[in-house]
């Protein structure tokens, strides 16, 4: 026998096998999932899983005659007490298919008698359900615990080859969700970062068959999150745009979450270099300069330095008071003092007034005189409130280029200045400048 005949025979028998399998199809269903039994021996049956609620009877089975044939169907149900199949339903309507529905859990069998001989098919039905619950436990200022529970039935069937009970592994998984963000895959989850606002958490349980259950619980926040922003006042116009001048007034705006009004504490620390100096000298006692009890705060730094600020927010719920602390993201820097002046003065074009510039000064005295030493203008202050404030509010703080009400003659003029900075340092300066006029 040649190889072509052998292949032809094999193909013929293969077609017979596949045709036989299709002619007598087993019980079908509209179940949510289907798995097979794990009998110790013999033909395995399908197990149909229906997802629903507790006490549902959603099971449905459909049996069919071979294509084109009709006949009667005898349905039976397995009796676990006797180990036998008891009559369940006789369908004598001479149809091609027969279905049974609203089935409770159990094993069902159907007998049909086509022309080719009687056939028997068996299938298991389980009405699967899960119910979930969720709650908050052990809530305090530092954490709270999310607790989820799942109720689900045991899915047990009988090995029809030996009568032994078998349990289906449901492979239930759970997760906690905060909106679309997953938090944990454990039923009990300790949240170490309680939010400062009421938050709803979802507990979701799923098994291998796609059946799900959800529950939600709301966390009522008892904590606060401290935060603030700040604005440097009057710094938009100053003698040096790259520096911060003393006295410096800073407005602090409270942006804390869930804090109690009237319970905020602002801590203003000493200059960092002063703290270090006190530590080195052995005189250090406290790093706090001042505490302000207010929802918002305005603070004026009188001296140069690097300053730290913190805000303490409080939230009281019953007998529990939770606090949170927020530190400024960087030091507030108040730059050191200096005295300087421009070397060019053009009152009709460049600058209408000549000013000896000073920065972060406490006291200032300056004098302008001509090349022969004659004093043309002088000004002194023992409590300077910043260069810009002084130059705009005190006429004497600048020179208008006039002598005795008349414009000064173009030429070279001189200035000298001295004072004490808000950093405690003595400052002196002197120089000359050219006065030009276009006329």
Secondary structure, 3 states (H helix, E strand, C coil): CCHHHHHHHHHHHHHHHHHHHHHCCCCECCCCEEEECCCCCCCCCEEEEEEECCCCCCEEEEEECCCCCCEEEEEEEEECCCCEEEEEEEEEEEECEEEEEEECCEEEEEEEEECCEEEEEEEEEEEEEEEEEEEEECCCCCCEEEEEEEEECCCEEECCCCCCEEECCCCCEEEEEECCEEEECCCEEEECCCCCCCEEEEEEEECCCCCEEEEEEEECCCCCECCEEEEEECCCCCCCCCCCCCCEEEEEEECCECCCCCCCEEEEECCHHHHHHHHHHCCCCCCEEEEEECCCEEEEECCCEEECEEEEEEEEECCEEEEEEEECCCCEEECCCEEEECCEECCCCCCCCECEEEECEEEEEEEEEECCCCEEEEEEECCCCCHHHHHHHCHHHCECCEECCEECCCEEEEEEEEEEECCCCEEEEEEEEEECCCC
